[in-house]
């Protein structure tokens, strides 16, 4: 149908990956919306039989990137993959993108460009992840946890905590407290992440 999809790059760490790609329609077709979706996007992750039996899968979502030119035939997307219990680095995936569309209602789509594009990809990126042992007990606002390890990469930060409680109640649901991870950067800024659970 004259439409090309170019996969440009993949970045990520152990459990999260981002795949950037462009949809380039034939000349004369204008892609001027910010809510394009694909009507069907099956993703098959290369997993061992043990990983399959343990139910280790991947969550994913797709986002249309900001477009500075709404009069041309190009639209950029980013596909986010997250697998809590799988190492995604150097893993092979099969991705199919079917029918570029817009949502026309609940679970209904209006096809803009009909087609199917198949990809076999290897997530061969450098994680640049730093891991460190913590092994300290934390009592943050009454939320008790043994913080075991931590890691930080160019795209994420995470901690592993066990035992105690990942959150606490003071009798009311709206006062549920969860631990926070604060990352302090060399330039003096910081980022804060909140956690809703643990293992």
Backbone torsions as a table, in degrees:
resi	resn	phi	psi	omega
1	UNK	NA	5.0	176.5
2	UNK	85.3	-1.3	179.7
3	UNK	-94.1	133.9	-179.2
4	UNK	-116.4	140.8	172.5
5	UNK	-118.7	120.5	-179.6
6	UNK	-108.3	122.6	173.2
7	UNK	-85.1	121.6	-171.4
8	UNK	-96.3	-42.2	-173.5
9	UNK	-165.4	161.0	172.5
10	UNK	-136.4	133.3	174.4
11	UNK	-129.3	159.0	179.2
12	UNK	172.0	-172.2	173.2
13	UNK	-135.6	-154.9	-173.5
14	UNK	-62.6	-41.9	-171.7
15	UNK	-113.8	-5.4	-176.7
16	UNK	-133.9	139.5	177.5
17	UNK	-138.9	145.0	175.5
18	UNK	-122.9	128.0	179.7
19	UNK	-115.5	121.3	179.9
20	UNK	-99.6	134.1	178.0
21	UNK	-148.3	157.2	179.4
22	UNK	-115.0	140.1	168.8
23	UNK	-102.3	123.0	-179.9
24	UNK	-119.3	109.8	-178.1
25	UNK	-85.3	166.3	177.4
26	UNK	-59.7	152.0	176.8
27	UNK	-55.6	137.1	-177.7
28	UNK	99.3	-17.2	175.3
29	UNK	-92.3	125.5	-178.1
30	UNK	-104.2	125.0	176.2
31	UNK	-104.7	92.9	-169.0
32	UNK	-116.6	14.0	-179.6
33	UNK	-108.7	161.5	178.3
34	UNK	-112.4	13.6	-177.1
35	UNK	-124.5	29.7	177.4
36	UNK	-68.7	144.6	175.0
37	UNK	-138.3	170.7	170.3
38	UNK	-107.5	132.6	-174.7
39	UNK	-61.7	-28.3	178.4
40	UNK	-148.7	135.1	-178.1
41	UNK	-140.6	69.7	177.6
42	UNK	-66.7	134.2	178.3
43	UNK	-124.3	125.7	178.7
44	UNK	-115.6	118.8	-178.3
45	UNK	-96.7	132.5	177.4
46	UNK	-70.2	109.7	-178.2
47	UNK	-128.9	151.0	175.3
48	UNK	-74.6	165.6	178.2
49	UNK	-62.1	-36.1	178.1
50	UNK	-65.0	-42.0	178.6
51	UNK	-64.1	-38.7	178.1
52	UNK	-66.1	-42.0	-178.4
53	UNK	-67.8	-27.0	177.5
54	UNK	-82.1	-3.0	178.2
55	UNK	75.9	19.2	-179.2
56	UNK	-75.4	114.1	-179.0
57	UNK	-127.3	-163.9	-176.8
58	UNK	-135.4	138.2	171.1
59	UNK	-97.5	148.9	-178.1
60	UNK	-149.2	159.5	175.3
61	UNK	-155.6	155.6	-177.7
62	UNK	-124.6	141.0	-178.0
63	UNK	-132.5	138.0	172.6
64	UNK	-81.6	127.8	-179.0
65	UNK	-80.2	157.0	179.6
66	UNK	-58.1	134.2	-175.8
67	UNK	-115.0	118.5	-179.7
68	UNK	-83.9	-8.2	179.4
69	UNK	-132.5	101.8	-178.1
70	UNK	-91.8	13.8	-179.3
71	UNK	-114.8	4.4	-178.1
72	UNK	-106.4	-170.7	-173.6
73	UNK	-106.0	22.8	-174.9
74	UNK	-124.1	140.7	175.8
75	UNK	-141.1	135.7	-177.6
76	UNK	-106.6	143.8	-177.8
77	UNK	-132.4	160.9	170.4
78	UNK	-133.0	129.6	178.0
79	UNK	-104.1	121.9	-179.6
80	UNK	-104.1	130.1	177.7
81	UNK	-119.6	137.4	176.3
82	UNK	-139.1	130.9	178.4
83	UNK	-134.7	108.2	-173.8
84	UNK	-62.0	-35.8	-172.3
85	UNK	-117.4	18.5	178.7
86	UNK	-127.5	141.5	172.5
87	UNK	-85.4	114.4	-175.7
88	UNK	-84.7	-19.7	-176.4
89	UNK	-61.4	131.3	179.7
90	UNK	64.9	17.6	178.3
91	UNK	-90.5	143.2	178.1
92	UNK	-87.7	139.7	175.7
93	UNK	-134.1	151.9	172.1
94	UNK	-112.5	128.8	-176.0
95	UNK	-128.4	131.7	175.0
96	UNK	-121.3	130.3	176.4
97	UNK	-111.9	120.3	-173.6
98	UNK	-122.1	123.0	172.2
99	UNK	56.4	96.2	172.6
100	UNK	-63.9	126.7	-168.6
101	UNK	-143.2	176.0	166.5
102	UNK	-126.1	151.6	-179.8
103	UNK	-72.3	132.3	-179.7
104	UNK	-114.6	10.5	-176.9
105	UNK	151.0	-179.5	-179.1
106	UNK	-64.1	117.3	-179.7
107	UNK	58.8	24.2	176.8
108	UNK	-122.9	142.5	-175.8
109	UNK	-132.5	146.8	171.8
110	UNK	-106.7	118.3	-176.1
111	UNK	-73.2	128.2	176.2
112	UNK	-97.6	-47.2	175.6
113	UNK	-131.9	117.3	179.9
114	UNK	-82.5	136.7	178.2
115	UNK	165.3	169.3	177.3
116	UNK	-135.8	128.2	-178.9
117	UNK	-124.8	121.8	-176.6
118	UNK	-109.6	141.0	-179.0
119	UNK	-136.5	139.9	168.0
120	UNK	-112.2	114.0	-172.1
121	UNK	-122.5	148.0	170.8
122	UNK	-117.3	126.9	-177.3
123	UNK	-81.8	70.3	-175.2
124	UNK	-95.7	75.5	178.6
125	UNK	-120.5	161.4	176.8
126	UNK	-89.8	119.9	-174.9
127	UNK	-73.0	-29.7	-176.0
128	UNK	50.1	40.0	-177.4
129	UNK	-93.7	135.4	174.0
130	UNK	-108.0	125.1	179.5
131	UNK	-114.1	147.9	-178.4
132	UNK	-150.4	150.9	176.7
133	UNK	-87.2	139.8	179.5
134	UNK	-112.9	-61.7	177.1
135	UNK	51.7	52.4	177.9
136	UNK	-133.4	149.9	177.8
137	UNK	-86.8	136.2	-179.9
138	UNK	-123.3	135.7	173.3
139	UNK	-127.8	89.6	-176.6
140	UNK	-104.0	111.6	179.8
141	UNK	52.3	37.5	177.9
142	UNK	85.7	-1.2	178.1
143	UNK	-94.3	109.8	-174.0
144	UNK	-93.7	136.7	177.1
145	UNK	-160.8	145.4	170.4
146	UNK	-91.2	109.4	-179.0
147	UNK	-81.9	115.9	-172.5
148	UNK	-91.7	-56.8	-176.9
149	UNK	-138.1	167.1	173.9
150	UNK	-144.5	159.3	176.1
151	UNK	-151.0	152.4	177.7
152	UNK	-142.9	137.7	178.7
153	UNK	-131.6	-173.8	-179.8
154	UNK	-70.7	-14.8	-177.3
155	UNK	-122.7	-9.4	-175.4
156	UNK	-159.7	165.5	171.8
157	UNK	-137.3	144.6	-177.8
158	UNK	-148.8	157.5	174.6
159	UNK	-133.6	154.6	172.9
160	UNK	-114.5	123.9	178.8
161	UNK	-131.8	145.8	-177.0
162	UNK	-137.0	160.2	175.9
163	UNK	73.5	170.7	178.9
164	UNK	59.5	-138.5	-179.5
165	UNK	-130.5	142.6	174.9
166	UNK	-81.6	-9.6	177.2
167	UNK	-163.5	171.4	-178.4
168	UNK	-142.2	154.4	177.2
169	UNK	-110.2	144.4	169.9
170	UNK	-110.2	21.1	177.4
171	UNK	109.2	-12.4	-179.3
172	UNK	-130.6	136.2	-176.9
173	UNK	-59.1	-35.4	-175.3
174	UNK	-77.3	0.3	176.9
175	UNK	-111.4	25.6	177.2
176	UNK	-68.8	127.8	-176.2
177	UNK	-109.0	134.3	175.6
178	UNK	-122.8	152.3	179.8
179	UNK	-65.4	157.6	177.3
180	UNK	-122.4	144.8	173.3
181	UNK	-110.9	120.9	179.1
182	UNK	-110.2	123.0	177.7
183	UNK	-105.7	120.2	178.0
184	UNK	-99.7	127.3	-177.2
185	UNK	-98.2	162.0	-177.6
186	UNK	-62.3	-27.9	-178.2
187	UNK	-81.9	4.7	177.3
188	UNK	95.1	-9.5	177.9
189	UNK	-85.0	170.9	179.9
190	UNK	-149.8	160.8	175.8
191	UNK	-130.1	145.4	-179.0
192	UNK	-123.9	132.2	176.3
193	UNK	-121.7	141.8	178.1
194	UNK	-109.6	146.6	-175.1
195	UNK	-117.3	135.7	-179.3
196	UNK	-103.4	-0.3	-178.1
197	UNK	-170.6	179.4	-179.2
198	UNK	-163.0	-178.6	179.8
199	UNK	-138.0	NA	NA
